[in-house]
Structures are given as C-alpha cells and as structure tokens.
Amino acid sequence: VTVTADDGAILYVNDAMTRLFGYSAAELLALNVRDLNADPPARKEEMISEMQRTCAAEGRWVGELNSLRKDGSQFTSRAAVAPF
C-alpha cells in the first residue's frame, strides 16, 4: 500500500511495500512514485496522465507498471490506483 500526494510525493507505505522495493519506510517517504518506475520520463508522465483520466472517469485505474527496486533491478508490478 502506498499513499501519495497529487504530485506523486509518497506520504505513506506499508511493510510489504518496503520489502517489495528494498527501501526503508523513511527512504520511500523521501521519494516520488516516479522514482519507483523504470520507464523513461516521458512514458512515466503518460502513465500518470492515463491514471488520472481513468480515475476521474471510472473511479480507479488498474494495470501493470515497470517497477524499479532500490538495487536497480526491474520487475513488473500490478497496481490499483484510486483517489480518496
């Protein structure tokens, strides 16, 4: 579980998130969700725009992301994003 601000700043993470990405909670709270994505910058922004549009229209976005661990390894994650 990750809670972010509108700009992507990470506000809260649970223990599973720290284990999955290899960061401590304090380290994750200093990051932006964009830092956890392995895509090029332009693609990251496209994904965020798509998530925002879908959330506005349907109430949530569900899909796969190219994720990046602290050690630099990449993996595909499945995420559900919803505003609250």
C-alpha positions as CSV (number, residue, x, y, z in Angstrom):
1,V,0.0,0.0,0.0
2,T,1.3,3.4,-0.9
3,V,-0.5,6.8,-0.4
4,T,0.7,9.7,-2.4
5,A,0.0,13.4,-2.8
6,D,-1.4,14.7,-6.1
7,D,2.2,15.5,-7.2
8,G,3.3,11.9,-6.5
9,A,5.2,12.5,-3.3
10,I,5.0,9.4,-1.1
11,L,3.1,10.0,2.1
12,Y,2.7,6.5,3.5
13,V,3.9,3.0,2.7
14,N,3.2,-0.3,4.4
15,D,5.8,-3.0,5.3
16,A,5.0,-5.0,2.2
17,M,5.9,-2.0,0.0
18,T,9.3,-1.7,1.8
19,R,10.1,-5.4,1.3
20,L,9.0,-5.3,-2.4
21,F,11.1,-2.3,-3.3
22,G,14.0,-2.8,-0.9
23,Y,13.8,0.6,0.7
24,S,13.1,1.5,4.3
25,A,9.9,3.4,5.0
26,A,11.9,6.6,5.7
27,E,13.7,6.3,2.4
28,L,10.4,5.7,0.5
29,L,8.8,8.8,2.2
30,A,11.6,10.9,0.7
31,L,10.8,9.7,-2.8
32,N,8.2,10.4,-5.5
33,V,6.3,7.4,-7.1
34,R,8.0,8.3,-10.3
35,D,11.3,7.2,-8.7
36,L,9.9,3.7,-8.4
37,N,9.1,3.4,-12.1
38,A,11.7,2.1,-14.6
39,D,10.2,3.8,-17.7
40,P,11.7,6.8,-19.5
41,P,10.5,10.1,-18.1
42,A,8.0,10.8,-21.0
43,R,6.4,7.4,-20.5
44,K,6.1,8.0,-16.8
45,E,4.2,11.2,-17.4
46,E,2.0,9.4,-20.0
47,M,1.1,6.7,-17.4
48,I,0.3,9.3,-14.7
49,S,-1.9,11.2,-17.1
50,E,-3.7,7.9,-18.1
51,M,-4.1,7.0,-14.4
52,Q,-5.6,10.4,-13.6
53,R,-8.0,10.3,-16.6
54,T,-9.2,6.8,-15.8
55,C,-9.6,7.6,-12.1
56,A,-11.7,10.7,-12.9
57,A,-13.9,8.7,-15.4
58,E,-14.1,5.3,-13.6
59,G,-13.1,5.9,-10.0
60,R,-9.9,3.8,-10.3
61,W,-7.1,2.6,-12.6
62,V,-5.8,-1.0,-12.6
63,G,-2.8,-2.1,-14.6
64,E,0.8,-3.1,-14.9
65,L,3.9,-0.9,-14.2
66,N,7.6,-1.3,-14.9
67,S,8.9,-1.0,-11.4
68,L,12.4,-0.3,-10.1
69,R,13.9,-1.6,-6.8
70,K,16.5,0.2,-4.8
71,D,19.2,-2.2,-6.1
72,G,18.3,-1.2,-9.7
73,S,16.5,-4.5,-10.5
74,Q,13.3,-4.1,-12.5
75,F,10.1,-6.1,-12.2
76,T,6.5,-5.9,-13.4
77,S,4.0,-4.9,-10.8
78,R,0.3,-4.8,-10.9
79,A,-1.3,-1.8,-9.3
80,A,-4.7,-0.4,-8.4
81,V,-4.8,3.4,-8.1
82,A,-7.8,5.3,-6.6
83,P,-8.3,8.8,-5.4
84,F,-9.5,9.5,-1.9
